[in-house]
Amino acid sequence: MSHIAGAQKELIARINRIQGQLDGIREAVQEGEECGSLLQQVAACRGAINGLMAEIIEREIRFHVLPADARANSPEAQAANEVVDYVRRYIK
């Protein structure tokens, strides 16, 4: 996954934020926080994980599907953008 290495810093930052959310959830459970608040934190964490997954899938699509010489407005790039939009929309 060498194409992911180019975004390693950005992906690690997202993972660190997710880890922080998980730490907050653990704390909330340990402190006996009310269910509604706990579920809100879990839902936010799930959204962050889904965003991370969508980012990785988008990079895979752009690396493996698009030819390296494809222009931004080429039919291939437009098709890839459409697939990425579908992924982002339905992965939530």
DSSP file (Angstrom, degrees, kcal/mol; ACC not computed):
  #  RESIDUE AA STRUCTURE BP1 BP2  ACC     N-H-->O    O-->H-N    N-H-->O    O-->H-N    TCO  KAPPA ALPHA  PHI   PSI    X-CA   Y-CA   Z-CA
    1    1 A M    >>        0   0    0      0, 0.0     3,-1.2     0, 0.0     4,-1.0   0.000 360.0 360.0 360.0  51.8    0.0    0.0    0.0
    2    2 A S  H 3>  +     0   0    0      1,-0.3     4,-0.7     2,-0.2     3,-0.2   0.800 360.0  62.5 -63.2 -28.0    2.7    2.5   -1.0
    3    3 A H  H 34 S+     0   0    0      1,-0.2    -1,-0.3     2,-0.2     3,-0.3   0.772 100.6  53.7 -68.9 -24.1    0.1    4.9   -2.2
    4    4 A I  H X4 S+     0   0    0     -3,-1.2     3,-1.8     1,-0.2    -1,-0.2   0.800  94.6  70.0 -75.4 -29.8   -1.3    5.1    1.3
    5    5 A A  H >< S+     0   0    0     -4,-1.0     3,-1.3     1,-0.3     4,-0.3   0.823  89.4  62.6 -58.4 -31.3    2.2    6.0    2.6
    6    6 A G  T 3< S+     0   0    0     -4,-0.7    -1,-0.3     1,-0.3    -2,-0.2   0.747 111.9  36.5 -64.9 -23.0    1.9    9.4    0.9
    7    7 A A  T <> S+     0   0    0     -3,-1.8     4,-2.8    -4,-0.3     5,-0.3   0.153  83.0 116.2-111.9  15.8   -1.1   10.1    3.2
    8    8 A Q  H <> S+     0   0    0     -3,-1.3     4,-2.9     1,-0.2     5,-0.2   0.891  74.5  50.8 -56.2 -44.8    0.4    8.4    6.2
    9    9 A K  H  > S+     0   0    0     -4,-0.3     4,-2.0     1,-0.2    -1,-0.2   0.926 113.6  45.0 -60.6 -45.5    0.6   11.6    8.3
   10   10 A E  H  > S+     0   0    0      2,-0.2     4,-1.9     1,-0.2    -2,-0.2   0.912 115.0  47.6 -64.7 -43.9   -3.0   12.6    7.6
   11   11 A L  H  X S+     0   0    0     -4,-2.8     4,-2.5     1,-0.2    -2,-0.2   0.905 110.6  51.3 -66.5 -41.0   -4.3    9.0    8.2
   12   12 A I  H  X S+     0   0    0     -4,-2.9     4,-2.7    -5,-0.3    -1,-0.2   0.892 107.6  53.8 -63.0 -39.0   -2.4    8.7   11.5
   13   13 A A  H  X S+     0   0    0     -4,-2.0     4,-1.9    -5,-0.2    -1,-0.2   0.910 109.9  47.5 -61.2 -41.7   -3.8   12.0   12.6
   14   14 A R  H  X S+     0   0    0     -4,-1.9     4,-2.2     2,-0.2    -2,-0.2   0.917 111.8  50.1 -64.5 -42.6   -7.3   10.7   12.0
   15   15 A I  H  X S+     0   0    0     -4,-2.5     4,-2.6     1,-0.2    -2,-0.2   0.897 108.7  52.5 -63.3 -40.5   -6.5    7.5   13.8
   16   16 A N  H  X S+     0   0    0     -4,-2.7     4,-2.1     2,-0.2    -1,-0.2   0.889 108.6  50.2 -63.4 -38.8   -5.2    9.5   16.8
   17   17 A R  H  X S+     0   0    0     -4,-1.9     4,-2.1     2,-0.2    -1,-0.2   0.909 110.8  49.5 -64.4 -40.7   -8.4   11.5   16.9
   18   18 A I  H  X S+     0   0    0     -4,-2.2     4,-2.6     2,-0.2    -2,-0.2   0.909 108.6  52.9 -63.6 -41.6  -10.4    8.3   16.9
   19   19 A Q  H  X S+     0   0    0     -4,-2.6     4,-2.5     1,-0.2    -1,-0.2   0.901 107.7  51.8 -60.2 -40.4   -8.2    6.9   19.6
   20   20 A G  H  X S+     0   0    0     -4,-2.1     4,-2.1     2,-0.2    -1,-0.2   0.897 109.1  50.0 -62.1 -40.5   -9.0   10.0   21.7
   21   21 A Q  H  X S+     0   0    0     -4,-2.1     4,-2.2     2,-0.2    -2,-0.2   0.917 110.4  49.9 -63.7 -42.7  -12.7    9.4   21.1
   22   22 A L  H  X S+     0   0    0     -4,-2.6     4,-2.6     1,-0.2    -2,-0.2   0.892 108.5  52.4 -63.6 -39.3  -12.4    5.8   22.2
   23   23 A D  H  X S+     0   0    0     -4,-2.5     4,-2.4     1,-0.2    -1,-0.2   0.910 109.2  50.5 -61.4 -41.1  -10.5    6.9   25.3
   24   24 A G  H  X S+     0   0    0     -4,-2.1     4,-2.4     2,-0.2    -2,-0.2   0.880 109.7  50.1 -63.6 -38.6  -13.4    9.3   26.1
   25   25 A I  H  X S+     0   0    0     -4,-2.2     4,-2.4     2,-0.2    -2,-0.2   0.919 109.4  51.0 -65.8 -43.5  -15.9    6.5   25.6
   26   26 A R  H  X S+     0   0    0     -4,-2.6     4,-2.6     1,-0.2    -2,-0.2   0.934 111.6  48.1 -58.4 -46.0  -14.0    4.3   28.0
   27   27 A E  H  X S+     0   0    0     -4,-2.4     4,-2.2     1,-0.2    -1,-0.2   0.911 109.8  52.3 -60.3 -43.5  -13.9    7.1   30.6
   28   28 A A  H  <>S+     0   0    0     -4,-2.4     5,-2.8     1,-0.2     4,-0.4   0.898 111.0  47.0 -61.7 -41.1  -17.6    7.7   30.2
   29   29 A V  H ><5S+     0   0    0     -4,-2.4     3,-1.2     1,-0.2    -1,-0.2   0.930 111.9  50.3 -65.8 -45.1  -18.4    4.0   30.7
   30   30 A Q  H 3<5S+     0   0    0     -4,-2.6    -2,-0.2     1,-0.3    -1,-0.2   0.836 112.0  47.9 -63.2 -32.4  -16.1    3.9   33.8
   31   31 A E  T 3<5S-     0   0    0     -4,-2.2    -1,-0.3    -5,-0.2    -2,-0.2   0.455 113.6-118.2 -88.3  -0.7  -17.8    7.0   35.3
   32   32 A G  T < 5 -     0   0    0     -3,-1.2    -3,-0.2    -4,-0.4    -2,-0.1   0.848  43.4-173.8  69.8  34.5  -21.3    5.6   34.6
   33   33 A E      < -     0   0    0     -5,-2.8    -1,-0.1    -6,-0.2     5,-0.0  -0.204  34.5 -85.6 -60.5 153.5  -22.3    8.3   32.3
   34   34 A E     >  -     0   0    0      1,-0.1     4,-2.2     4,-0.1     3,-0.2  -0.216  36.1-114.3 -65.9 154.0  -25.9    8.3   31.1
   35   35 A C  H  > S+     0   0    0      1,-0.2     4,-3.0     2,-0.2     5,-0.2   0.868 110.3  54.6 -58.2 -45.3  -26.9    6.2   28.1
   36   36 A G  H  > S+     0   0    0      1,-0.2     4,-1.8     2,-0.2    -1,-0.2   0.909 111.4  44.5 -59.6 -44.2  -27.8    9.1   25.8
   37   37 A S  H  > S+     0   0    0     -3,-0.2     4,-1.9     2,-0.2    -1,-0.2   0.903 113.9  50.6 -66.2 -41.8  -24.5   10.8   26.2
   38   38 A L  H  X S+     0   0    0     -4,-2.2     4,-2.3     1,-0.2    -2,-0.2   0.921 110.1  49.4 -62.5 -45.4  -22.6    7.6   25.8
   39   39 A L  H  X S+     0   0    0     -4,-3.0     4,-2.7     1,-0.2    -1,-0.2   0.865 107.6  55.1 -64.0 -35.6  -24.5    6.7   22.6
   40   40 A Q  H  X S+     0   0    0     -4,-1.8     4,-2.1    -5,-0.2    -1,-0.2   0.914 109.4  47.0 -63.2 -42.0  -23.8   10.1   21.2
   41   41 A Q  H  X S+     0   0    0     -4,-1.9     4,-2.1     2,-0.2    -2,-0.2   0.897 112.3  49.9 -65.8 -40.6  -20.1    9.6   21.7
   42   42 A V  H  X S+     0   0    0     -4,-2.3     4,-2.6     2,-0.2    -2,-0.2   0.915 110.2  50.5 -64.4 -42.5  -20.2    6.1   20.2
   43   43 A A  H  X S+     0   0    0     -4,-2.7     4,-2.3     1,-0.2    -1,-0.2   0.895 109.9  50.4 -63.2 -39.8  -22.1    7.5   17.2
   44   44 A A  H  X S+     0   0    0     -4,-2.1     4,-2.0     2,-0.2    -1,-0.2   0.903 111.4  48.6 -64.1 -40.6  -19.5   10.2   16.7
   45   45 A C  H  X S+     0   0    0     -4,-2.1     4,-2.5     2,-0.2    -2,-0.2   0.907 109.5  52.1 -65.8 -41.8  -16.7    7.7   16.9
   46   46 A R  H  X S+     0   0    0     -4,-2.6     4,-2.8     1,-0.2    -2,-0.2   0.913 108.6  51.7 -60.5 -42.1  -18.4    5.5   14.4
   47   47 A G  H  X S+     0   0    0     -4,-2.3     4,-2.2     1,-0.2    -1,-0.2   0.896 109.6  49.5 -60.7 -40.4  -18.7    8.4   12.0
   48   48 A A  H  X S+     0   0    0     -4,-2.0     4,-2.1     2,-0.2    -2,-0.2   0.897 111.7  48.1 -66.3 -40.2  -15.0    9.1   12.4
   49   49 A I  H  X S+     0   0    0     -4,-2.5     4,-2.6     2,-0.2    -2,-0.2   0.911 111.2  50.5 -66.4 -42.1  -14.2    5.5   11.6
   50   50 A N  H  X S+     0   0    0     -4,-2.8     4,-2.6     1,-0.2    -2,-0.2   0.888 109.4  51.8 -62.7 -38.0  -16.5    5.5    8.6
   51   51 A G  H  X S+     0   0    0     -4,-2.2     4,-2.2     2,-0.2    -2,-0.2   0.901 109.8  48.8 -63.7 -41.3  -14.7    8.7    7.4
   52   52 A L  H  X S+     0   0    0     -4,-2.1     4,-2.2     2,-0.2    -2,-0.2   0.923 111.8  49.1 -62.4 -45.1  -11.4    7.0    7.8
   53   53 A M  H  X S+     0   0    0     -4,-2.6     4,-2.6     1,-0.2    -2,-0.2   0.915 110.7  50.1 -62.4 -42.9  -12.6    3.9    5.9
   54   54 A A  H  X S+     0   0    0     -4,-2.6     4,-2.7     1,-0.2    -1,-0.2   0.889 109.1  52.6 -62.7 -39.4  -14.0    6.1    3.1
   55   55 A E  H  X S+     0   0    0     -4,-2.2     4,-2.1     2,-0.2    -1,-0.2   0.920 111.0  46.1 -62.5 -44.3  -10.7    8.0    2.8
   56   56 A I  H  X S+     0   0    0     -4,-2.2     4,-2.1     2,-0.2    -2,-0.2   0.919 113.6  48.7 -66.1 -43.4   -8.8    4.7    2.4
   57   57 A I  H  X S+     0   0    0     -4,-2.6     4,-2.8     2,-0.2    -2,-0.2   0.914 109.7  53.0 -62.2 -42.8  -11.3    3.4   -0.1
   58   58 A E  H  X S+     0   0    0     -4,-2.7     4,-2.7     1,-0.2     5,-0.2   0.921 109.2  48.4 -59.2 -44.4  -11.1    6.7   -2.1
   59   59 A R  H  X S+     0   0    0     -4,-2.1     4,-2.1     1,-0.2    -1,-0.2   0.892 111.0  51.3 -63.8 -38.7   -7.3    6.4   -2.2
   60   60 A E  H  X S+     0   0    0     -4,-2.1     4,-3.1     2,-0.2     5,-0.4   0.937 111.4  47.5 -62.0 -46.7   -7.5    2.8   -3.4
   61   61 A I  H  X>S+     0   0    0     -4,-2.8     4,-2.5     1,-0.2     5,-1.0   0.947 113.8  46.5 -60.4 -49.1  -10.0    3.7   -6.2
   62   62 A R  H  <5S+     0   0    0     -4,-2.7     4,-0.2    -5,-0.2    -1,-0.2   0.842 118.3  42.4 -65.5 -32.2   -7.9    6.7   -7.3
   63   63 A F  H  <5S+     0   0    0     -4,-2.1    -2,-0.2    -5,-0.2    -1,-0.2   0.913 125.4  29.8 -79.8 -44.2   -4.7    4.6   -7.3
   64   64 A H  H  <5S+     0   0    0     -4,-3.1    -3,-0.2    -5,-0.2    -2,-0.2   0.756 126.5  37.4 -91.9 -25.9   -5.9    1.3   -8.8
   65   65 A V  T  <5S+     0   0    0     -4,-2.5    -3,-0.2    -5,-0.4    -2,-0.1   0.869 102.6  70.0 -96.1 -42.2   -8.7    2.4  -11.1
   66   66 A L  S   <S-     0   0    0     -5,-1.0     2,-0.1    -4,-0.2    11,-0.0  -0.595  84.5-119.8 -81.0 133.8   -7.5    5.7  -12.6
   67   67 A P    >   -     0   0    0      0, 0.0     3,-2.0     0, 0.0    -2,-0.1  -0.428  26.5-117.6 -63.8 147.8   -4.6    5.6  -15.1
   68   68 A A  T 3  S+     0   0    0      1,-0.3    -2,-0.1    -2,-0.1    -6,-0.0   0.793 114.6  49.4 -59.3 -28.7   -1.7    7.6  -13.8
   69   69 A D  T 3  S+     0   0    0      2,-0.0    -1,-0.3     0, 0.0     2,-0.1   0.300  80.7 129.5 -95.9  10.4   -2.0   10.0  -16.7
   70   70 A A    <   -     0   0    0     -3,-2.0     2,-0.1     1,-0.1    -4,-0.0  -0.433  55.4-130.6 -68.0 134.7   -5.7   10.6  -16.4
   71   71 A R    >   -     0   0    0     -2,-0.1     3,-1.7     1,-0.1     6,-0.4  -0.475  22.0-110.2 -81.9 158.5   -6.7   14.3  -16.4
   72   72 A A  T 3  S+     0   0    0      1,-0.3    -1,-0.1    -2,-0.1    -2,-0.1   0.800 118.3  41.1 -60.5 -30.8   -9.0   15.7  -13.7
   73   73 A N  T 3  S+     0   0    0      4,-0.1    -1,-0.3     5,-0.0    -3,-0.0   0.257  88.1 121.1-103.1  12.9  -11.8   16.2  -16.2
   74   74 A S  S <> S-     0   0    0     -3,-1.7     4,-2.5     1,-0.1     5,-0.2  -0.316  77.4-111.3 -70.9 158.7  -11.4   12.9  -18.1
   75   75 A P  H  > S+     0   0    0      0, 0.0     4,-2.4     0, 0.0     5,-0.2   0.868 119.8  53.4 -57.8 -36.2  -14.3   10.4  -18.3
   76   76 A E  H  > S+     0   0    0      2,-0.2     4,-2.6     1,-0.2     5,-0.2   0.929 109.8  46.5 -64.8 -44.3  -12.2    8.0  -16.1
   77   77 A A  H  > S+     0   0    0     -6,-0.4     4,-2.6     2,-0.2    -1,-0.2   0.893 112.3  50.8 -65.5 -39.6  -11.7   10.7  -13.4
   78   78 A Q  H  X S+     0   0    0     -4,-2.5     4,-2.0     2,-0.2    -1,-0.2   0.906 111.3  48.1 -64.5 -40.7  -15.4   11.7  -13.5
   79   79 A A  H  X S+     0   0    0     -4,-2.4     4,-2.3     2,-0.2    -2,-0.2   0.912 111.8  49.5 -65.2 -42.3  -16.4    8.0  -13.1
   80   80 A A  H  X S+     0   0    0     -4,-2.6     4,-2.6     1,-0.2    -2,-0.2   0.912 109.8  51.5 -63.0 -41.9  -14.0    7.6  -10.2
   81   81 A N  H  X S+     0   0    0     -4,-2.6     4,-2.5     1,-0.2    -1,-0.2   0.889 108.7  51.7 -60.9 -39.1  -15.3   10.7   -8.6
   82   82 A E  H  X S+     0   0    0     -4,-2.0     4,-2.2     2,-0.2    -2,-0.2   0.921 110.6  47.1 -64.2 -44.3  -18.8    9.3   -8.9
   83   83 A V  H  X S+     0   0    0     -4,-2.3     4,-2.6     2,-0.2    -2,-0.2   0.919 111.8  51.0 -63.7 -43.0  -17.9    6.0   -7.3
   84   84 A V  H  X S+     0   0    0     -4,-2.6     4,-2.8     1,-0.2     5,-0.2   0.911 108.8  51.7 -60.9 -42.1  -16.1    7.9   -4.5
   85   85 A D  H  X S+     0   0    0     -4,-2.5     4,-2.4     2,-0.2    -1,-0.2   0.911 109.8  49.5 -60.5 -42.2  -19.2   10.0   -4.0
   86   86 A Y  H  X S+     0   0    0     -4,-2.2     4,-2.7     2,-0.2     5,-0.2   0.932 111.4  49.0 -61.2 -45.6  -21.3    6.8   -3.7
   87   87 A V  H  X S+     0   0    0     -4,-2.6     4,-1.7     1,-0.2    -2,-0.2   0.950 113.4  45.8 -59.8 -49.8  -18.9    5.3   -1.2
   88   88 A R  H  < S+     0   0    0     -4,-2.8     4,-0.4     1,-0.2    -1,-0.2   0.873 115.6  47.5 -62.6 -37.2  -18.9    8.4    0.9
   89   89 A R  H  < S+     0   0    0     -4,-2.4     3,-0.3    -5,-0.2    -1,-0.2   0.909 120.5  34.1 -71.1 -42.2  -22.7    8.8    0.8
   90   90 A Y  H  < S+     0   0    0     -4,-2.7    -2,-0.2     1,-0.2    -1,-0.2   0.515 103.0  70.6 -98.4  -5.0  -23.6    5.2    1.6
   91   91 A I     <        0   0    0     -4,-1.7    -1,-0.2    -5,-0.2    -2,-0.1   0.666 360.0 360.0 -82.6 -15.3  -20.8    4.2    4.0
   92   92 A K              0   0    0     -4,-0.4    -1,-0.2    -3,-0.3    -2,-0.1   0.490 360.0 360.0 -64.1 360.0  -22.3    6.5    6.7
